[in-house]
Amino acid sequence: MTSLPPPTVSLSADEARRIALRAQGFLGAPDRRGGVRGVLRHLGAVQLDTISVLARSHELIPYARLGAVGRTAVESAYWTDRHAFEYWSHAACILPIEEWPHFAFRRRANLARGHRWHVLADKERSTKAVLDRLAVEGPLTSTELGGAKKGGEWFEWSETKIAVEWLLDTGDVVCGERRGWKRVYDLPERAVPDALLHDDLDDSTCVSRLVALAGQSLGVGTRADIADYHRLKGEQVDAVIADSGLVPVEVEGWAKAAWADPAALATAPRGRHRTTLLSPFDSLVWDRPRTERVFGFTHRLEAYVPKPKRIHGYFAMPLLAGGHLRGRVDPAREGRTLVARQLSLQTPAAAGAMAEALWEAARWVGCEEVRVERAQSPQEAAAVTAELALRA
């Protein structure tokens, strides 16, 4: 007798949204005992980016979930005691060190490709010189290794920089720290604990682990959502999804099939919602099609859009309140004043939440005043200004 497949679980759009919020650490009591390291393990990846407005994105991620964590404490939590490493996941990301073996498939793929987009004139000589320096002198930045640029534009890397980044791609060096925003490179035997320093997991095992992690971090997601989390290929997800431990679900209003973490289905998501501003690189919103599908909110980073063509501002941060995305604000600092250079609300009722989020962010970065410079309408500017005064 042929056994039938288990029935697919059906979720409402609201249930899927709440599951996603809990999976990302925005619904229920945050794990304050786990702190920043707990957030990193829970999310599986924290994206890095050069832009710093209130703070850099990897600082904004734990702040959004835990509140006013000291910024020095954030850096220390990431980089001390061989707790994390930086590698290519969704983009350049901080990753829990225990996931080092599961990125072996990507290191092998890089090695098989044989080069990055920069070409080394003498790969053997250049890479040996880097490895010899690290072996003798310990962890070094590209500047300490001899300079990142050869002059000219920012992308015109020196031979040393190309060599060390190639070694990073293939796992022959590890970035286990950033110092003054510069990668600090080290040898794997010093940067990775002995028990984890191996690349003997096959590609299928590696990808299966990352698919399962993505499912846990998302709570519920489509094939595209799951693939995007660690930038896997769709066919890689297809090959392992049946054995990943994730279960098939149907979500109201979602055109594509989805999978969920069974633990996320075991109990209904309940608890307190965070009210906060989100980095555009936060894993709750970094996948724009998913953000629109789950929250009905269209967001675009406009930092690289010419200023006259921007709609919402240079680094518009979505406002999360009550489990929904209620607006956005483009912040800046002028001395001890946090300036909302441009803001917009989804509904007038979101003015109070916007004011609450602005004041919390201001106090976190040491500002004593908050000012609205421009809003979508004079009414919104007046409403948020009045709410700010009530919370001053």
Residue pairs with C-beta under 8 A, 6 or more apart in sequence:
6 247
8 248
8 249
8 250
9 247
9 248
9 249
9 250
9 260
9 265
10 249
10 250
10 251
10 252
11 19
11 220
11 249
11 250
11 251
11 252
11 260
12 251
12 252
13 251
13 252
13 253
13 254
15 268
15 269
16 219
16 220
16 251
16 252
16 254
16 258
16 294
17 294
17 295
17 323
18 27
18 268
18 269
18 323
19 219
19 220
19 260
19 264
19 265
19 269
20 218
20 219
20 220
20 284
20 294
21 27
21 219
21 269
21 273
21 284
21 323
22 28
22 219
22 264
22 269
22 271
23 216
23 217
23 218
23 219
23 220
23 261
23 264
24 43
24 65
24 217
24 218
24 219
24 283
24 284
25 31
25 39
25 42
25 43
25 65
26 64
26 65
26 273
26 274
26 276
26 284
26 320
26 323
27 269
27 270
27 271
27 272
27 273
27 274
27 323
28 269
28 270
28 271
28 272
29 271
29 272
30 65
30 66
30 67
30 274
31 38
31 39
31 42
32 66
34 41
34 42
35 62
35 66
35 69
35 73
35 77
36 62
36 66
36 69
36 73
36 74
36 77
36 78
37 77
37 78
37 83
39 46
39 61
39 62
39 65
39 66
40 46
40 62
40 77
40 78
40 83
40 84
40 94
40 95
40 96
41 96
42 217
43 61
43 217
43 283
44 95
44 96
44 99
44 213
44 214
44 216
44 217
44 229
44 230
45 89
45 90
45 93
45 94
45 95
45 217
45 229
45 230
45 283
46 58
46 61
46 78
46 93
46 94
46 283
47 57
47 58
47 61
47 89
47 90
47 91
47 92
47 93
47 281
47 283
47 286
48 56
48 57
48 58
48 86
48 91
48 92
48 93
48 94
48 178
49 56
49 57
49 58
49 91
49 279
49 281
50 56
50 181
51 57
51 303
51 315
53 314
53 315
53 331
53 332
53 333
54 60
54 277
54 317
54 331
54 333
54 338
54 361
54 364
54 365
55 63
55 71
55 364
55 365
56 181
57 279
57 280
57 281
57 282
58 74
58 78
58 94
59 71
59 74
59 75
60 277
60 278
60 279
60 282
61 279
61 282
61 283
62 69
62 74
62 77
63 69
63 74
63 276
63 364
64 274
64 276
64 277
64 278
64 279
64 282
64 320
65 274
65 276
67 360
67 364
68 360
68 363
68 364
75 178
77 83
78 84
78 94
79 176
79 177
79 178
82 97
82 176
82 191
82 192
82 193
83 96
83 97
84 94
84 95
84 96
84 97
84 176
85 94
85 95
85 97
85 100
85 174
85 175
85 176
85 191
85 192
86 92
86 93
86 94
86 95
86 175
86 176
86 178
86 183
87 93
87 95
87 103
87 106
87 168
87 175
88 103
88 106
88 169
88 231
89 95
89 103
89 230
89 231
90 228
90 229
90 230
90 231
90 283
90 286
91 231
91 281
95 103
97 176
97 192
97 193
97 196
98 196
99 209
99 213
100 192
100 196
100 197
101 196
101 198
101 199
101 200
101 201
101 206
102 201
102 205
102 206
102 209
102 210
103 171
103 206
104 171
104 198
104 199
104 200
104 201
104 206
105 201
105 202
105 203
105 206
105 207
106 206
107 169
107 170
107 171
107 199
108 199
108 203
110 116
110 169
110 170
111 169
111 170
115 166
116 162
116 165
116 166
116 169
118 157
118 162
118 165
119 162
120 126
120 127
120 159
120 162
120 163
120 166
121 159
122 159
123 163
123 166
126 159
126 160
126 162
126 163
127 163
127 166
127 167
127 172
129 160
129 163
130 145
130 160
130 163
130 164
130 167
130 173
130 185
131 167
131 172
131 173
131 187
133 140
133 145
134 140
134 173
134 185
134 186
134 187
135 187
137 144
138 186
138 190
139 176
139 177
139 184
139 185
139 186
139 190
139 191
140 184
140 185
141 179
141 182
141 183
141 184
141 185
142 148
142 158
142 160
142 161
142 164
142 182
142 183
142 185
143 182
145 160
145 161
145 164
145 185
146 158
146 160
147 158
147 160
147 161
148 157
148 158
148 160
148 161
149 156
149 157
149 158
149 161
150 156
150 157
150 158
150 159
157 165
164 173
164 185
167 173
167 185
168 174
168 175
168 183
168 185
171 188
171 199
172 188
173 185
173 186
173 187
173 188
174 185
174 186
174 187
174 188
174 191
174 192
175 183
175 184
175 185
175 186
175 191
176 184
176 186
176 191
176 192
177 183
177 184
177 186
178 184
188 197
189 197
201 209
204 239
204 240
207 232
207 236
207 237
207 239
207 240
208 240
208 243
208 244
210 229
210 230
210 232
211 226
211 232
211 236
211 237
211 240
211 241
211 244
211 246
212 244
212 245
212 246
213 229
213 230
214 221
214 225
214 226
214 227
214 229
214 230
214 232
215 221
215 226
215 244
215 245
215 246
215 259
215 260
215 261
216 261
216 263
216 264
217 229
217 283
218 225
218 226
218 229
218 261
219 260
219 261
219 264
220 249
220 251
220 258
220 259
220 260
220 261
220 264
221 229
221 258
221 259
221 260
221 290
222 254
222 256
222 257
222 258
222 259
222 290
223 234
223 237
223 238
223 241
223 256
223 257
223 259
224 234
224 256
224 289
224 290
225 258
225 287
225 290
226 232
226 237
226 241
226 246
226 259
227 233
227 234
227 236
227 237
228 287
228 290
229 283
229 287
241 259
244 259
245 261
245 262
246 259
246 260
246 261
246 262
247 259
247 260
247 262
247 265
248 257
248 258
248 259
249 258
249 259
249 260
249 265
250 257
250 258
251 258
253 293
254 293
273 320
273 321
273 322
273 323
274 320
275 319
275 320
275 321
275 322
275 353
275 356
275 357
275 360
276 319
276 320
276 357
276 360
276 361
277 317
277 318
277 319
277 320
277 329
277 331
277 357
277 358
277 361
278 284
278 285
278 317
278 318
278 319
278 320
279 317
280 286
280 299
280 301
280 315
280 316
280 317
280 318
281 301
284 291
284 320
285 291
285 295
285 297
285 299
285 318
285 325
288 298
288 299
288 300
291 297
291 298
291 299
291 325
292 298
295 324
295 325
297 318
297 324
297 325
297 346
299 316
299 318
299 325
299 328
300 311
300 312
301 315
301 316
302 309
302 310
302 311
302 312
302 313
302 314
302 316
303 314
303 315
307 314
312 328
312 330
312 342
312 344
313 329
313 330
313 341
313 342
314 330
314 341
315 330
315 331
316 328
316 329
316 330
316 342
317 328
317 329
317 330
317 331
318 325
318 327
318 328
319 325
319 326
319 327
319 328
319 329
319 345
319 350
319 353
319 354
319 357
320 326
321 350
321 353
321 354
321 356
321 357
322 353
324 346
325 346
326 345
326 346
326 347
326 350
326 353
326 354
327 343
327 344
327 345
327 346
327 350
327 353
327 354
328 343
328 344
329 340
329 342
329 343
329 344
329 354
329 357
329 358
330 340
330 341
330 342
330 343
331 338
331 339
331 340
331 341
331 358
331 361
332 338
332 339
332 341
333 339
333 365
333 367
336 366
336 367
336 368
336 369
337 367
337 368
337 369
337 370
337 371
338 358
338 361
338 362
338 365
338 367
338 369
338 370
338 371
339 370
339 371
339 373
340 358
340 370
340 371
340 372
340 373
340 374
340 375
340 384
341 373
341 374
342 373
342 374
342 375
343 354
343 372
343 374
343 375
343 376
343 380
343 381
343 384
344 375
344 376
344 380
345 351
345 354
345 376
345 380
345 383
345 384
348 379
348 380
348 383
351 380
351 383
351 384
351 386
351 387
352 387
354 384
354 387
355 370
355 384
355 387
355 388
355 390
355 391
356 387
356 391
358 370
358 384
358 388
359 370
359 388
359 391
359 392
362 368
362 369
362 370
370 388
370 392
372 381
372 384
372 385
372 388
374 381
375 381
375 384
